[in-house]
Amino acid sequence: MAACREEAFTRVVGPYGCLVVIRASLELEQALRIVNLATSESNSAITVWKGHERPDGWEWGIELIHPTMDFWGLEL
């Protein structure tokens, strides 16, 4: 599969992953590279849940593979 880049919007973040809304077509268990644009940190991730379609894209549950507690730049 060819690499692509897509901007997503987080709805919920936690130490081990996030809920995002994204327009791109994804598959369950798809490997991703998540980049936090606010901190420039990146982490390998995998899609673990597909939610509802919204006007701005699909909801996806993303699990971080090697989470760091400060990945989001927030105190969680």
Contact map, one row per residue, 1 for C-alpha under 8 A:
1110000000000000000000000000000000000000000000000000000000000000000000000000
1111000000000000000000000000000000000000000000000000000000000000000000000000
1111100000000000000000000000000000000000000000000000000000000000000000000000
0111110000000000000000000000000000000000000000000000000000000000000000000000
0011111000000000000000000000000000000000000000000000000000000000000000000000
0001111100000000000001110000000000000000000000000000000000000000000000000000
0000111110000000000001000000000000000000000000000000000000000000000000000000
0000011111000000000111100000000000000000000000000000000000000000000000000000
0000001111100000000111000000000000000000000000000000000000000000000000000000
0000000111111000011110000000000000000000000000000000000000000000000000000000
0000000011111000011110000000000000000000000000000000000000000000000000000000
0000000001111100011100000000000000000000000000000000000000000000000000000000
0000000001111110111000000000000000000000000000000000000000000000000000010000
0000000000011111110000000000000000000000000000000000000000000000000000000001
0000000000001111100000000000000000000000000000000000000000000000001111110001
0000000000000111110000000000000000000000000000000000000000000011101000000000
0000000000001111111000000000000000000000000000000000000000001111001000000000
0000000001111101111100000000000000000000000000000000000000001110000000000000
0000000001111000111110000000000000000000000000000000000000111100000000000000
0000000111110000011111000000000000000000000000000000000000111100000000000000
0000000111100000001111100000000000000000000000000000010111110000000000000000
0000011110000000000111110000000000000000000000000000000111110000000000000000
0000010100000000000011111000000000000000000000000000000111000000000000000000
0000010000000000000001111100000000000000000000000000000010000000000000000000
0000000000000000000000111110000000000000000000000000000000000000000000000000
0000000000000000000000011111010000000000000000100000000000000000000000000000
0000000000000000000000001111110000000000000000100000000000000000000000000000
0000000000000000000000000111110000000000000001111100000000000000000000000000
0000000000000000000000000011111000000000000001110000000000000000000000000000
0000000000000000000000000111111100000000000001100000000000000000000000000000
0000000000000000000000000000111110000000000111100000000000000000000000000000
0000000000000000000000000000011111000000000111100000000000000000000000000000
0000000000000000000000000000001111100000011110000000000000000000000000000000
0000000000000000000000000000000111110000011110000000000000000000000000000000
0000000000000000000000000000000011111001111000000000000000000000000000000000
0000000000000000000000000000000001111111110000000000000000000000000000110000
0000000000000000000000000000000000111111100000000000000000000000000000000000
0000000000000000000000000000000000011111000000000000000000000000000000001000
0000000000000000000000000000000000011111100000000000000000000000000000111000
0000000000000000000000000000000000111111110000000000000000000000000000000000
0000000000000000000000000000000000111011111000000000000000000000000000100000
0000000000000000000000000000000011110001111100000000000000000000000000100000
0000000000000000000000000000000011100000111110000000000000000001111000000000
0000000000000000000000000000001111000000011111000000000000000001110000000000
0000000000000000000000000000001111000000001111100000000000000111110000000000
0000000000000000000000000001111100000000000111110000000000000111100000000000
0000000000000000000000000111111100000000000011111100000000011110000000000000
0000000000000000000000000001100000000000000001111100000000011110000000000000
0000000000000000000000000001000000000000000000111110000000011100000000000000
0000000000000000000000000001000000000000000000111111000001111000000000000000
0000000000000000000000000000000000000000000000001111100001111000000000000000
0000000000000000000000000000000000000000000000000111110001100000000000000000
0000000000000000000000000000000000000000000000000011111011100000000000000000
0000000000000000000010000000000000000000000000000001111111100000000000000000
0000000000000000000000000000000000000000000000000000111110000000000000000000
0000000000000000000011100000000000000000000000000000011111000000000000000000
0000000000000000000011110000000000000000000000000000111111100000000000000000
0000000000000000000011100000000000000000000000000111110111110000000000000000
0000000000000000001111000000000000000000000000000111110011111000000000000000
0000000000000000001111000000000000000000000000111110000001111100000000000000
0000000000000000111100000000000000000000000000111110000000111110000000000000
0000000000000000111100000000000000000000000011111000000000011111000000000000
0000000000000001110000000000000000000000000011110000000000001111100000000000
0000000000000001100000000000000000000000001111000000000000000111111000000000
0000000000000001000000000000000000000000001111000000000000000011111000000000
0000000000000000000000000000000000000000001110000000000000000001111100000000
0000000000000011100000000000000000000000001000000000000000000001111110100000
0000000000000010000000000000000000000000000000000000000000000000011111100000
0000000000000010000000000000000000000000000000000000000000000000001111110001
0000000000000010000000000000000000000000000000000000000000000000000111111110
0000000000000010000000000000000000010010110000000000000000000000001111111100
0000000000001010000000000000000000010010000000000000000000000000000011111100
0000000000000000000000000000000000000110000000000000000000000000000001111110
0000000000000000000000000000000000000000000000000000000000000000000001111111
0000000000000000000000000000000000000000000000000000000000000000000001001111
0000000000000110000000000000000000000000000000000000000000000000000010000111
